[in-house]
Amino acid sequence: MSDSAVPYAGLDERQRYELDRRCDHRPPHSLEQAERHLAWRTAVKVLMAEAMRSLPAGRGMSLVLTSLDDALMYGNAAIARPPMPGGRAPGHR
């Protein structure tokens, strides 16, 4: 078995799709998508800068910055990943 086939061992087609959806690199497929990434990164950067300016140094600020790192990562993943089959529409409630 080749190394590239190992992650798929024992997975059904739906699981393989979900694994690829979550893990594969996806460069922006359009200028609009690249602009969405930039807008998201800029918004998070503004919040990080405000946290650095206004919060006292310490564990609390460190946790805020880590949480914003997570938000940046998950936001970019949400922009880049294809939608889940049968998933909710953007802006769902």
C-alpha angles and dihedrals in degrees: 000000000000121000090246091058095051097084090055097051110125095003125123122226094267091051092047091052091049091048091052092044091054101039112029119100113245119190113205109284094202142020088249091057092047088052091051089054091049093048091050093048090048093051092050091045090055090052092048091051091050091050091051091049100044110028124078115249113261145080094316094057091044090055091048091053092046090050090050089050087055092047090051092051096045093045092052090047090052090053095045104040122084113245120272112259106259090006125145121276119257112279093027120171 
